[in-house]
């Protein structure tokens, strides 16, 4: 459906272009008429006035003018660039609500969605939950308002199950090289071992433990 705004924005040929077309048509008619008159004069002098060439030539001249005018009127339309289509709708973002941020009651799969909801709440432009079989360590992928790509791995562990160095090494092997992260984050409901924190510091991975997650959830 075409809206009123689209009609107003449609390209139109201006008065200058119309005047140019009229001048061109008049000029062509004049040239054809002059040529015909010259031919008839020459034919008259040669004694061939009655040969019947005048009418066919007049018809040919009129047809030639019509063809030129038709081509001239179509040419501007061909030069117009194609109209851009409607912009693609933005991707759906995870819902943010009281339940969406309650990571304490979430299962491992639901925990990924609570982390995604935190990213949405804090202004990320795009957020996608990608965790599952074959995710290569990426559970949530987000884009910050300033365009940075954030890759998060979520570990929903009990308090006595700490995130070890091997967990960090597996994530560190894919977050930058495979997922092209500008910022890599490992979020857990528990805590990290000392070797894990050392490895994360060496690789530039942000570690968010249970206490930091609670503070993040409360925006403190």
Long-range contacts (C-beta under 8 A, 24 or more apart in sequence): 11-80, 13-76, 17-76, 21-69, 21-72, 21-73, 24-68, 24-69, 24-72, 25-65, 25-69, 28-64, 28-65, 28-68, 29-61, 29-65, 32-61, 32-62, 32-64, 32-65, 33-61, 35-61, 36-61, 91-126, 91-128, 93-120, 93-126, 93-127, 94-120, 94-127, 94-129, 96-120, 96-121, 101-217, 103-156, 103-189, 103-213, 103-217, 104-189, 106-156, 107-156, 108-154, 108-156, 111-154, 111-156, 111-189, 112-139, 112-140, 112-154, 115-139, 115-140, 115-152, 115-154, 115-187, 116-140, 116-142, 118-216, 118-217, 119-150, 119-152, 124-150, 136-174, 136-178, 136-179, 137-170, 137-171, 137-173, 137-174, 137-175, 137-178, 137-179, 138-174, 138-175, 138-178, 138-179, 141-179, 144-183, 148-182, 148-183, 149-179, 149-180, 149-181, 149-182, 149-183, 150-181, 150-182, 150-183, 150-184, 150-185, 151-175, 151-179, 151-181, 151-183, 151-184, 151-185, 152-184, 152-185, 152-186, 152-187, 153-185, 153-186, 153-187, 154-187, 154-188, 155-186, 155-187, 155-188, 155-189, 155-190, 156-188, 156-189, 157-188, 157-189, 157-190, 158-189, 158-190, 159-189, 159-190, 159-191, 159-210, 160-190, 161-190, 162-190, 162-191, 162-192, 162-193, 162-196, 163-188, 163-190, 163-191, 163-192, 163-193, 163-196, 163-207, 164-192, 164-193, 164-195, 164-196, 165-193, 165-195, 165-196, 165-198, 165-199, 167-196, 168-192, 168-196, 168-199, 168-200, 168-203, 168-205, 168-207, 169-199, 171-205, 172-199, 172-200, 172-203, 172-205, 175-205, 176-203, 187-213, 188-213, 189-213
